[in-house]
Each structure stands twice: as C-alpha cells, then as structure tokens.
Amino acid sequence: MKRTGKFFTSTMVAAIAAVSIVGSASASAIINSNISSSINAIDISKMDIETALMMVQQERTRLLDTQLQTQIQEVQNRYQQITELNAQLQAAKQNGDEALAQQLKNQIDAISNTQQMDMLRLQSLSNKRNEAFDLMTNFVKKMQDSRSSIIGNMR
C-alpha cells in the first residue's frame, strides 16, 4: 500500500519525535535511576510505522513506570527515616538532652527538604507517565480515524 501526502509526513514526524523522546527518557533512566540493565533495545527496522510507534511509546511508558516506582520507594524510605528520627527526638526531649534534640531537629529538617524535592520529582514523573499514555491513546485514535476515513472514501 503506497502512502503519500500529509498523513505519511505527519506520521514520520511523529515517529521521529517519539524516538527522540524515548531516547531522552532512556538517558534519564540511566542517569537518575540506575536502571540501565532494564532498558531494552527496540528493533523497529522490520515493523510498519504504526507498530514501531506503538512499541516506542510502550517502552517509554515502561521506563517511566520503572522510574516512578523507584521514586515512590525513595519517598517511602525518607518518610520512614523521618518517623524514626521523630521517635528519637521525643526520647531526647523526655531525657532533657537539648543538644541531641537540636541535632535530630536539624536532621529531620534536612530529610524533609529532600523529601519535598523527591515529591516534586514524583509529581513530574507522574505527569510524564500520563502524557505518555495520552500520546499513545491519541495516536491509536488518529490511526483509527484515518482508517475509517480511507474506508469511507472507498465507498
């Protein structure tokens, strides 16, 4: 089937954009989450454009899911640290150890600040994941609309 015109051009542009997005998502995953062993290479040379785009988007979504799970675990770990330090702080206050109490307060503040940054990153990753799903859904819908239009024009 020969594809020409605006539809094919816009599809090729979308494919190139999707590959570049996945490339940046893959690089981010390697640098930020130490999950380089989980990145799979996608051989799109023998696929049609629709399948290739879907595979690229699915891989992007998988990478974002992995990053999101890692970030959630980091937030939970920091929350656990804060809980433990708060218990130690209460014990230090009951024992009247002001120096230890101040040191624990400083540690809690530092971890709280780090946790706030982790929460912002978590929100960002969640937004990126939602965008990936929206992009994939929109692509499938556009491809279906194009097929319906072609079939409608043939009748």
C-alpha positions, 0 to 999 in steps of 0.5 A: 500500500503506497502512502503519500501526502500529509498523513505519511509526513505527519506520521514520520514526524511523529515517529521521529519525535517519539524516538527522540523522546524515548531516547531522552527518557532512556538517558534519564533512566540511566542517569537518575535511576540506575536502571540501565540493565532494564532498558531494552533495545527496540528493533523497529527496522522490520515493523510498519510505522504504526507498530514501531510507534506503538512499541516506542511509546510502550517502552517509554511508558515502561521506563517511566513506570520503572522510574516512578516506582523507584521514586515512590520507594525513595519517598517511602524510605525518607518518610520512614527515616523521618518517623524514626528520627521523630521517635528519637527526638521525643526520647531526647526531649523526655531525657532533657538532652537539648543538644541531641534534640537540636541535632535530630531537629536539624536532621529531620529538617534536612530529610524533609527538604529532600523529601519535598524535592523527591515529591516534586520529582514524583509529581513530574514523573507522574505527569510524564507517565500520563502524557505518555499514555495520552500520546499513545491513546491519541495516536491509536485514535488518529490511526483509527480515524484515518482508517475509517476515513480511507474506508469511507472514501472507498465507498 
